[in-house]
Amino acid sequence: MRETKLVSAPRSPWLRAAAGPILAPMPLKLIVGPPNSGRTGVVLDGFRGVADRDPVLVVPTVDDVERFEEELTRDGGAVIGGAVGTFDQLFTLVGRATDAPAGPGLSRTQRRRLARETVGRVNLKLLGPSSAKPGFPAALEELLSELQATLIDPATLRRRAADAGVYEAEIAALYEAYVVIRDGLGHHDDHSLAAATTSALRSRPDSWGSRPVFLYGFDDLTLEQLELIRELARVCPVSVALPWEDREILTAARGALFAELRDVEGVAIERLEPQPRFTASGTLFELERRFGEPDERDPVENDGGVALLASAGDLAEVEAVGAEVARLLSDGIPAGEIAIVLRDPRSSGPLYRRVLTRFGIPVAVQADLPATRTNTGAGLIALLQAAVGRGRASDLLTYLRTPGVAPPSKVDWFERRLLRGRIRTTDEALDAWSPKGDNGDDGLREVRKLRSAKPGAELLREAGRQARWIAESAIRREGAVAGEDRALELRAGAEIEKALIELAELGLPTSAGDVIAAVSDLDVPMWRGPTEGRVRVISPYRARARRVGHMFVCSMQDGDFPRRDTGGPLLSDDARQALALPERKRAEIEDRYLFSVCLSRPKQRLWLSWRSADDEGGATSRSPFVDELRELLAPELPADLEERDDAIVAEAGGRGLAESVFDPGSAPSEVELARAKAAIGPRTEDGRLKPGPLQLEPVLERMQEIKLFGPSTLEEYAVCPYRWFIGHELKPQPLGPEAEPLTSGQIAHKVLEALYEDPPAPTGRPTPETLGEWRRRAMELISEKGAERLPRELVDTAAALRRVEGLVLAFLADEARTATAFTPAHTEAAFGFSDTEKGPLPLPSGGVHGQIDRIDLGPNGEALVQDYKSGGKVDGGAGMLEKRGKLQLQLYMLAARELWGHELAGGVYRPLGGTGDRTPKGLLRKELAEDLSGLDPRPKDHLEDEAFDEALDAAREKAEEIVTSVQAGRVIRDPIGGSCPDWCSFQPICRRERGFPEEEPWSEESEDE
Ligand code: SF4
C-alpha cells in the first residue's frame, strides 16, 4: 500500500461527520448507485475530506491503484497522507497495525504443489480416477482457496460432508490434509494470514486507530473480506461504493453483497441517481439504463455511440478491430482512452497482441498466458523430458528447436539424422548431436547439469537456472524471436525461475515429474507495468473500475460471451448445497451482468464485434446480447428472422475471409499500406516466374550428353516432364527415412531374386508339393536381407518386416497355385550397364538400360517377361502407354527379344501387394493364350500378333521421343492427360496451380510452330 500526496478538496457532509474520534461503533457507509451515478467523485471527495486522518482507499487491481493516485494528485494543493492499495494490501496494513502473524503467505505455485502432495496422501476412491489427471491439483487448489475464503474450517466441512455422501467426504478429507501439510511445513497461506489478521483486529480493535477506509470498484467480496470490513466498521469509518440499484440484472448478479452490507448494524446508505452528463453519447447512457429491463418505450436513436463489426475468421476480426483502433489513434484519441474487452483474454489475447503490434499500435494485454505457450516454458519442459523425464529423442529435438538455443540449420541436419537413423532415445540423440570425444564435449551441458542435480531442491533450482538461460538465449541470438516477444520470454524465464525457487523452499520431496508438472501449471503475465499510453486488452472484470472514451467488446459469440454453463469443476450444485456452501455464479447471470458493465464503461463509443464465420467459412453464431442490444436501437428490425439477421449484418462493418489486404485508404500501418499498394499494383509479367524449357547453353549441352535412360525414368517423363526433372535432376531428399512401402517392396524384390536364383526345390518354381520348402527358405532370406534395413527391435519396423513376409508368402502361394509350363530362366536380367554382358536396347538417339525381374521360358522357348510391383494395382492392356505413360514392360520385352534372342509370349506385371485379386496384367500374344491360361490373365490383355508388335513399336517410338525431348531440354509442366495426378507431391516445387491450370509458356511456343 502506497502513501499518497493528496489534494485539498471540499468535504462532503458525511465525511465531516465521520471524521470524529473512535470511541463508539462507527457507521458503515454504503454509497450505492448504478453506473454513471458519480460514485467515483463521491469516494474521492470523501477521501480528500479526511486526508488529515490517514485514510485508506482500497481498489480492485494494481492498475486502479495507479489511476486513483493520479486522480488524487491531479490538481496542486498536495498534502501528505492517505494510502491507495488493493484488498491484499489492506490485509497487510491491518495485520501490521494489529501485530498479527506476518506473511508472506504461500504463493499460488506453492499451493498447487501442496495440493498435489495432498492428493498423494489421501486415500481417494470416487475421486481416484480424476485425481490422476494433470489439471486436478490446480482445480483442487482453487476449491480449497474458495473454501478458505468462505470461512469454513476443515472440521466443519467434515461434519457437513458426513451427512452429504462419500464424494463430499473425500473433498473434506483433502481439505483437512491440505491444512495439516501446510501447518506441518510451518507455512501460512493468504487465507490463514487473513483469518489471523481479522482475529487480531477483533481482539485489539484500537490498534487500527481511526484511519477511515474507502472501498471502490468492488461488486463482489468474499466472506473473508466481508469479515474484515465488518470488524473495521466497528472501529473506524468505512465507506463502500457499490454499483447497485434495484434493477433485475444488478440484483441477480450482485444483490447478495448489497444485502450483506445493508444488514450491518448502524449502516448508512447514500443512494445516487444516474446522470447523463457522465457519458458523451446519449445513446450509450440510454442503452445502459434499458438493457435487460422490460421496456415499452420507443427505440433509441443511435447518435454514433454504438457500432457493429462482423468479420469472417479470427484473424479478420482482430484486423478489423485493429484498423478501427489505428483510425482512432490517428484521429488523436489517446491510446489510454481505448480498451478492448474479451470475455477470455487468456485465450485470444495473444492474437490481439500480435496483430496490434504488427499494426504499430502500443498494446498491453492484461491477462496470463500458460507458460507452455511461451518458447521458454515449452523449451524447458522439452529439456526436462529429454534429460530427466521420459527421455525421448523427439523431446531433445523440440528443445533444440527452441528459438535461440541452437542454430536452426544444425538442428535441421540433426532432425534428418534422427529420422533416418530411427533414433528414439535421448542418449542416442545426444550422441548424434555431439558424438563423444567431439571437442571433448559429450552431449549437451544443460542435460548433464540436470542429470547431475539431485531430485528435490537441487533439481528445482537447476531447472530454474535453465529457464532463465533459455529465455536469455532468445535475446542473445539475433533475430531468434521478434522484438515484441523478447520481454515476454524474459518474463517467462524469470517467472519460472522464481516459481521453482519457491518450490525448492517448500522442502517437499520433488521428482522430475513434479518439476515438469509445476512448469506446465505456471502462468506468465502477458503484460507487466504501467499501461499508460497503451491500448489495453482486458477482461470485463478489469473493465469494471475504469471508464474509457472508446471500448471494443470483441468475440461476441454465443458460447463465448455469454459462456456456456458447464458447472463447477469439482463440486456440483447439489454437492454445494449439501455442504451449505455459497451458490456458484451462473454463467448466464454473471455474463449478462458483465455485458451490462461493458455498456456503462465507454463514454463516446461502444463497438460490438463478432465473427459471422470461422476460418473455414463455416457459419458461427453471434452472441444473443448483440441482438438484444440492437433491438433497443432505431430503426426497428424486421420481424422475419432471416431479414432481421440480414439487417444486422448490413449495418455492421468488419472484414471478410477474402480480404487478405486492406484498401490503401484504410490501411492501419505503413507495412499494411505497402501490402495494399502491392495488391493493386501492376502484376509481374506472365510467365516470367514460371518454370519453362531449359535455356542455359551449358545446361543444354549437359542434357545432350545423356544417352542412356532407364524405363522408369522414361515413364516419369511420360507422366510429366517436370516431374521427371525434379525427381531425377533436382533430387529433393526426404527428411525422414525412405517411405516404408518402398523399403518393404525393395526387400521383397531382393528375397524373390535370391529365391529364384537358387531355388530351394528342383522344379524352379513353387508347386503345391514344394511350397513348404519355398516358404521356409523365404523366411530365412527375409531375416537375412530384411533385418539389415528394418531392425526388428523397433516396433514399427518389426511390423514392416511382417508385411514383407506377407507379401512374399502370398506371392509364393499364388505361384504354387498357377499351373503353367513356363519356368524361370533368368532373374534380375540386367542390360545396358557398364558391368553387364548385354548392351543397351538401342534407340536412334540413345538407348535403354534396365533390369528385368524375371524371364520365364515356355515349352517352345517363348519368353514371358515378369515384372514385380510392390503395390496391389498394376497396369496392362494396349492403352496403358497412352493413358498412363506405361512403357517399361514393352521395352523389357523388346530387350528379351533383341538382346537375349527369345521369341516372345508376352509380358506381365505381377502385383505383390493387395489382399484379394492379384491378377497379373500386361500384354500377351493371343496365339499362346492356351499355354498362358494358367496365369489366369485378363482376356483383354491378349493381343493378335500385329497389335502386339504395334504396341511394342509404339513404346519404342515414345521412348525415342522422350529421349530427344530430354536432350533438347524440354522440361515443362505437362502432366499426362492435362491434369496432375493426386499422388504427385512436387507441386510446391513446380508451383502448377491444380485447380485452374495457368497458360504454360511452352504452349504458345508450340502454337507458333
Ligand atoms: S504437380 Fe503436376 S505439373 Fe507439377 S510435377 Fe507434378 S505432375 Fe508435373
Residues whose N, C-alpha, C, O or C-beta is under 5 A from the ligand:
A	BS01	SF4	C720 Y722 R723 R973 D974 P975 C980 P981 C984 F986 Q987 C990 R992
